[in-house]
């Protein structure tokens, strides 16, 4: 017989199995605002110490909001925010360790003025990334680090603005994938590529099949708020794909609904 905690975990997993949430929150550049104040109240003592190590105000705000968002969203409806425990994987990706009912896939991303928190089901591998659209881009950076298929797509753009937009789209897709598999920049960016990157259905191409970790991957680019571009990578095992009767749905939501 399953325990009550196990039953609740199964119910939570079923409820979220076909939906991935991406919550977005503004991050102040200088003086903290309501979102920073709300999230900082949720941090544990060691998290506050780490936050105080940031010397740049905007970086400190992004860190505080990311951790506060994760605690709020993972705890929602199942436990208290302070009960959430995290641990790091080999290359530094944080995952939920306790309590079992809150062990969902999650990932944090931030850029100038915005923080994202992606949430998925326990069986999913999840990565998100976001960039400020006005970020300066360097064409030589792509030539140095991107895969040939991606460089060809960039070379086919007809204007500097189109090139910059496609670069950021590719960059966020690539970052989302390596964050999802937990390797970060330990995986060279030219070992995999995205074709049809400007479309609604970018496709992953890998040099080494082992890079996919035996999972079925779905990617999506989106605009979380005006002036920002983001991407999400979701990996499912074969069994989950076979059982699924509907594609994974992406839900965007503003974190301000939690801020009091």
C-alpha positions in Angstrom: 0.0 0.0 0.0 1.3 3.5 -0.9 1.9 6.0 1.9 -0.1 9.3 1.9 3.0 11.1 0.9 3.6 8.7 -2.0 0.0 9.2 -3.2 0.4 13.0 -3.1 3.6 12.7 -5.1 2.0 10.5 -7.7 -1.0 12.9 -8.0 1.3 15.9 -8.3 3.4 14.1 -11.0 0.2 13.2 -13.0 -1.1 16.8 -12.8 2.1 18.3 -14.2 3.1 15.5 -16.6 1.9 17.3 -19.7 2.6 20.9 -18.7 5.8 22.9 -18.3 5.5 26.2 -16.5 7.8 29.2 -17.0 7.4 31.9 -14.5 9.0 35.3 -15.1 9.8 38.2 -12.7 11.3 41.6 -13.2 14.8 42.2 -11.6 15.9 45.6 -10.5 19.1 47.1 -11.9 19.9 49.2 -8.9 17.6 49.6 -5.8 15.6 46.5 -4.9 11.9 46.5 -5.5 8.9 44.5 -4.2 10.0 41.2 -5.9 13.5 41.4 -4.4 12.1 42.1 -0.9 9.5 39.3 -1.2 12.1 36.7 -2.3 14.8 37.7 0.1 12.5 37.0 3.0 12.3 33.4 1.9 16.1 32.7 1.8 17.8 30.5 4.3 20.8 31.8 6.3 23.4 30.3 3.9 21.6 31.6 0.9 21.6 35.1 2.3 25.4 34.8 2.9 25.9 33.8 -0.7 23.7 36.6 -1.9 25.8 39.1 0.1 28.9 38.0 -1.8 27.6 39.7 -5.0 29.2 43.1 -5.5 27.0 44.2 -8.4 23.5 45.0 -7.3 21.7 43.6 -10.4 23.5 40.3 -10.0 22.5 40.1 -6.3 18.9 40.8 -7.2 18.9 38.1 -9.9 20.3 35.6 -7.5 17.8 36.4 -4.8 14.8 36.3 -7.1 15.9 33.1 -8.7 16.2 31.2 -5.4 13.1 32.9 -3.9 11.0 32.0 -7.0 12.2 28.4 -6.9 11.3 28.0 -3.2 7.9 29.6 -3.7 6.9 27.7 -6.8 8.2 24.3 -5.7 6.5 24.6 -2.3 3.2 25.8 -3.7 0.4 23.6 -2.4 2.6 20.9 -0.9 5.0 22.2 1.8 6.6 25.3 3.4 9.2 27.2 1.4 11.9 26.6 4.1 11.4 22.8 3.8 12.7 22.7 0.2 16.2 21.3 0.1 18.6 21.5 -2.8 21.7 19.6 -3.9 24.1 20.1 -6.8 24.9 17.7 -9.6 28.4 17.1 -10.8 28.6 20.2 -12.9 26.7 22.5 -10.5 23.1 22.1 -11.7 20.8 22.4 -8.6 18.0 19.9 -8.1 15.4 19.4 -5.4 16.5 16.8 -2.8 13.7 17.1 -0.2 10.8 16.7 0.5 9.8 14.0 -2.0 6.5 15.7 -2.8 8.4 18.8 -4.1 10.9 16.9 -6.2 10.0 18.4 -9.6 12.3 19.4 -12.4 13.2 23.0 -12.3 15.7 25.4 -13.8 16.5 29.1 -13.3 17.7 31.6 -15.9 18.4 35.3 -15.7 19.5 38.3 -17.7 19.5 42.1 -17.4 16.1 42.9 -15.9 14.5 39.5 -15.9 14.5 36.1 -14.1 12.8 32.9 -15.3 12.0 29.8 -13.3 11.0 26.7 -15.3 9.0 23.9 -13.7 8.3 20.4 -15.0 7.4 16.9 -13.8 9.8 14.8 -11.8 10.6 12.5 -14.9 11.4 15.5 -17.1 14.9 17.0 -17.8 14.5 20.7 -18.0 16.6 23.7 -19.0 15.7 27.3 -19.6 17.6 30.4 -20.8 16.8 34.0 -21.4 18.6 37.0 -23.0 17.9 40.7 -23.2 17.2 41.4 -26.9 19.3 44.6 -26.9 22.4 42.6 -25.8 25.4 43.3 -28.0 26.2 40.3 -30.2 29.5 39.4 -31.9 29.4 37.5 -35.2 32.8 36.2 -34.6 31.6 34.5 -31.4 29.3 32.3 -33.4 32.0 31.5 -35.9 34.3 30.4 -33.1 31.9 28.3 -31.1 28.7 27.4 -33.0 28.2 24.4 -35.3 28.5 24.7 -39.1 24.7 24.3 -39.5 24.1 27.3 -37.3 26.7 29.5 -38.9 25.0 28.8 -42.3 21.7 30.0 -40.9 23.3 33.2 -39.5 25.1 33.8 -42.8 21.8 33.6 -44.6 20.3 36.5 -42.6 19.6 39.7 -44.6 20.3 42.4 -42.0 22.3 43.1 -38.8 19.1 43.1 -36.8 18.0 39.7 -38.2 21.5 38.3 -37.5 21.4 39.5 -33.9 17.9 38.1 -33.3 18.8 34.7 -34.7 22.1 34.6 -32.8 20.2 35.2 -29.5 17.6 32.6 -30.5 20.4 30.0 -31.1 22.3 31.0 -28.0 19.3 30.5 -25.7 18.4 27.2 -27.3 21.9 25.9 -26.9 22.1 27.1 -23.3 18.7 25.6 -22.4 19.9 22.2 -23.8 23.2 22.1 -21.9 21.5 23.2 -18.8 18.9 20.5 -19.2 21.5 17.8 -19.5 23.4 19.3 -16.6 26.8 19.8 -18.3 26.7 23.5 -18.9 29.7 24.8 -20.9 31.6 21.6 -20.3 29.8 20.4 -23.5 31.4 22.3 -26.5 28.8 24.3 -28.3 29.8 23.0 -31.7 29.0 19.3 -30.8 25.3 19.9 -31.4 23.2 22.2 -33.5 19.7 23.5 -34.0 18.3 23.5 -37.5 15.2 25.7 -38.5 16.2 27.8 -35.5 14.0 30.7 -36.6 10.9 28.6 -36.8 8.4 27.5 -34.1 9.9 24.0 -34.2 13.7 24.1 -33.9 15.3 20.6 -34.3 18.3 19.3 -32.5 21.2 17.6 -34.4 24.0 16.0 -32.3 27.5 14.9 -33.3 27.4 12.1 -30.7 24.1 10.4 -30.0 25.1 9.9 -26.4 24.6 13.7 -25.9 20.8 13.2 -25.9 21.1 10.9 -22.9 18.6 8.5 -24.6 15.8 11.1 -24.2 13.2 12.5 -26.6 13.7 16.3 -26.7 11.4 19.2 -27.3 12.5 22.8 -27.7 10.6 26.1 -27.9 11.7 29.7 -28.3 9.4 32.3 -26.9 9.2 35.9 -25.7 8.5 35.9 -21.9 8.1 39.7 -21.8 8.7 42.4 -24.4 12.4 43.0 -25.0 13.4 39.4 -24.1 13.9 36.1 -25.9 14.0 32.8 -24.1 14.1 29.1 -24.8 13.2 25.9 -23.1 14.5 22.4 -23.5 12.4 19.4 -22.2 13.7 15.9 -22.2 11.5 12.8 -21.7 12.4 9.2 -21.4 11.0 6.8 -24.0 8.5 5.3 -21.6 7.0 8.7 -20.8 6.8 9.5 -24.5 5.0 6.2 -25.2 2.4 6.9 -22.4 1.8 10.5 -23.4 -1.3 11.1 -25.4 -0.7 14.9 -25.7 2.4 17.0 -26.4 4.0 18.9 -23.5 2.3 22.3 -23.1 4.1 25.5 -22.2 2.5 27.8 -19.7 3.8 31.3 -19.1 3.0 33.1 -15.9 4.0 36.3 -14.2 5.5 35.8 -10.7 4.1 39.1 -9.4 0.9 37.2 -8.5 2.9 35.8 -5.6 4.5 39.0 -4.4 2.8 40.5 -1.3 
